[in-house]
């Protein structure tokens, strides 16, 4: 296999839908990876990092198939749910002894949802459902390799069931669609619920590049009883006008000393007295209580900082990716 493929990406859609021309799958919370299974085995991330050394258990693929290129998501399960934080720790571990230890303690699963090539013949121009048939024909499931199950047509019901199970969302895929390598295509749609909470702004980081005159990200906190707790930062969702208005609002609140403990960011921080509340959308909460994929939604002039309690945020639970995904 000489051709290298870039993952096909999904466009965003706010609401689920029902259509006989589409299938619907779970949106897995993991690391996207394309696998090349032939005489030279390789598992590559979206940014072309070789992952086979970090996840040696995925070499099981060599016993389950041959001469194929597969697309899927690497996940780590912990206590019956996907654990993105542990997954990242595994992906960033370089010491062979630590890799072996973590592979035994927190084994990965490769959830496969597409096949791009077989025996040197590209399948990307084939309709999705033909590729799904080829996937189950040429690949077996194993201890660390499973197929991503799907439902046909009933996207609205599937989405509601997924949310009830704590899953962040689903992916809709057009049955007749080809595999568009490296394209964010309208033939794949990600539909996910964005949770939000009201946070206190305790500071902001120094801006760089186009933001050199404003700021980089806001430092966020919530109150656990009377103590403020750091819950992460938010650096997206701002318009230029919003950033200018925020800087004006920050000016009278600038503090000379740190106003929030436990902040683990390397950038220079301008600290603020806790006087402003903002609404922040986020995808999930990490195991150590930080907002993941946070996005600024606006100031909340109707709320006081002490109203922003830690009990707003909850861990996003996702069920085990067993071979039978039933709701």
N, C-alpha and C positions, 0 to 999 in steps of 0.2 A: 504493500500500500504506500503510494507516494504522495497522494493528496492529503493535505491537512484541512480540517474543517473548523469553522468557527460556529459556536452555538447559534441556533435560531432563537430570537428573542420575542417576547410577547408585548403587545401594546396593553395599556391599562384601560379598564372599563369599570364604571362605578356600580353597575347593577347586573345581576344575573339574568339569564333569559332561557327560554325553552325553544329548541329547534331541532328537527329531525336531521338537519345537515351538519350537526356539531356533536362532538363528544366532550366529556368533562372529566377532569382528573384532579386529584389533590395537588395543591401548590406546596411542595415539600420545602421545608426550611433547612437547606443544606448548601453544599458547594456543587455548582454545576460542573460536570466533567464529561469530556468526550474520550472514549476508550478505543484504542487500536489494538486488536487482538490478532496477532499473527506471530511470525518468528521473532519479532521485536515488540514486545508488550509495552504499552504506554497508556497512562491515564493523565489527561491534561486539563487544566482549569481554563476558565474564560480568558485569563491573561497569559495563557500558554505555559504555566508552571507545571513541571512534572510532579505528579502526586503519588506515584506508585511506591515511592520509598516511604512516604508518610503513612500510607495505608497498605501495608504489605499483604493483609488478608484479602485484598481485592485481586490478587493473583489467582484466586479461585476461578476467575473468568476463563483462564486458559484451559481449565478442565470442563468448562460448560459450553464452549463455543470455539470456533476457529475462523480465521480470515474474515473478520467483520470489523466495522466501525460502529460504535454504539454511543448513544447520547442518554444521559441520566443525571441523577442527583445523588451525591454522597451525603448520608446522614449518620449521626450517632444517636442512639437511643439510650436514655437514662431514666430509670424509674418510670418506664412506660411512655415516655414522650421524647420528642426530638430535643436535643441539647446542642444548640448552635455554639455556645461558648466553649464547651468541651471539644466540639468539632474544630473550631479555630485553633485551640491549643494543640490539637493533634497535627493540624496542617502546618503549624509554625514550629514544630519540634524538629530538631536536626540531630540530636544525639541518638545513635542507634539503640543504645540500651533503653533510653526513655521511650523511643518509638515502639520497641518491643513490649515494654511494660504497659503503655497506654493501649496498644492494639489488643492485648489480653484483657485489660480491665474495662476498656470502653471500645469494643469492636465496632467497625463501621459497616453500614449496609449501602450497597449501590442499588438505587431504585432506577431501573432502566425503563425508558419510555419511547425510545426510537432506535431504528437501525438505518444507518446512512450508506453502508456499503457492504457487499458480500462477494468474496472471491475476486476482489479487484473491480467489481462492477458497481458503480454508483447507483444508489436507489433514491436519491434526493428528488428526482423528478416524478417519482411514483406518488399517487395519492396517499394520504396518511393511512387510510384503512388497509391498503395493500402493504404498506410498511409495517403496520401492526401485525398483520398475518405473517409476514416474513420474520419478524422479531420472535414470535412464539415458535416458528418452525425451526429457526437456526440457533436459538439460544435456550438453554435450560436454566431454571432457577436453582439456587444453592443456599448455603448457610449465610452468605454475605451478599447474594445477588437475588433481587426479586423484581418482578414486573410491576409497573405502576398500573393498577386497575383503573378502569374508566366506566362511566355510564353513558348511554346514548340519549340524546334529546332532552332529558329532564334536568336541565341546568338549574332552574330555580329551586326545585325540591332538593337537589344535591347540595346546592350552596347553603340552604337553610340547615340541612343536616350537618354539614361540615362545621358551620359556626357553632351549633349546639355541642359539638364534640371538642370545641376549642381550637379548631384548625383555622389558620389565618385567612384562607381563601382557596379558590380553585382556579384551574386553567381551562379555558374553553379552546377547542381546536377544531378547525373546519375539516370535515371528513375528506373532502376532495383536494385539500391543500397540499402542495409540494413542500419539501424541506428547504427553506430559504436560508442558507448558511450566512451567518453574520448580519442578517437583516432583522430589524424589529418590525415584525409583520402583523398585519391586521387579520391574518389567518389564525393567529394565536392571541388570546386575550386573557390577561390576568385580572381576576375579580377578587378583591379582598376587602375586608372590613378594616378601616383605620380607627383605632381607639384614640381617644383624646383625654387629656387631663389639664388642669389648671396649675401652673407652676410659678414659683417666685423667682424673679431674676436677681441673682446675687452678684453678677459681674459680666464682663465680656472680654473676649480675647482680642489681641491686636490683629487688625486686618492686614492682608498681604495682597500684592498684585492689584487687581481692579478694586479691591476693598481697602486699599491702604489708607484711604481717608475716612473710613467708617469703622467697621469691626468685623471679626471673623465669625465668632459664634457666641451665643449667650450661655452663661453658666446657670444651671437650673437647680432648684432645691424644693423640697417639700417638708412639712413639719411632722415629726413623730412626737406627739405630745408637745412639749415646749422646745424641743431641740430640732434645728434645721438639719436635714440630711441631703447630701448631694445625690442627684438622680441622673446626672449626665449633662450634655450640652446640645444645643440646636444651632445649626449653621445654614439651614436651607429654608426656603419659603418666604424670603424677604424681597420686596421690590426696593428700588433705589429710594423712592419717596418714603417708604416705611422705615428704612434704615436711618434716613435723615431725621425723621420724627422721633425715632427711638433715641438717637444721640442727644437730642434736645431734652428729652425726658430723663435721660441718665444724668445729665450735668449736675443738678442739685442733689443727687443721691450718691455722688462719688465719695468713697470712704478711703481713709489713709491706711487702714489695716485690713487684713483678711476678714471677711464676713461669713465664710462658710468653710468648714473643715472637710477633709477627705477628697478634695478636688485633685484629680490625677491627670491633668493636661500639661503638656510641655510648654505651651505658648504663654506669652506674657499676658497677665490678667489685670484688668482695671476692676477693682472691687466696688460693689454698690451696697448701700444700705437697703434692706428688704422693704421696698416700697411699691414695686410694680409687679403685677400679675399678668401672665400671658397664657393663652391656650396653645397647647402643643399636641399635634397628632403623632402617634407612634405605632410601630408594628407590633412590638412585643417588649417584655421586660426581661433583662438578663438575670441570671441566677444571683448576681450580686446587687440587684436592684437598680440597674441603669436602664433608661429608655433607649430602645434600639430603633434606628432609622427615624429619628425625631424630625418633625417639620413644623416650623412656626406658622400659627394660624391667626394670631392677632392679640392685641392687648385686651385685658378684661378689667375695664374701669369699674365694673360693678362688684368686684370681689376684693376682699382684703387679703394680705399675705397669710394671716393666721387661719384663714379658711381653707388654705391649700394643704390638705392632709395627705399623709403617706398612704392611707387606705384607698386612695383613688386608683392606685396601680396594682394590678394583679399579674401573676405569672400566666403566660399563655401556654396552656397545656395541649399537647398534640398526642393522640393515641399511637400506640406501637404500629409500625409499618409491617404488619404480618402479611402473609400471602393472601389472605382474604380480607379485603377492606370493605366491611359492611357497616352500614349505618342503621 
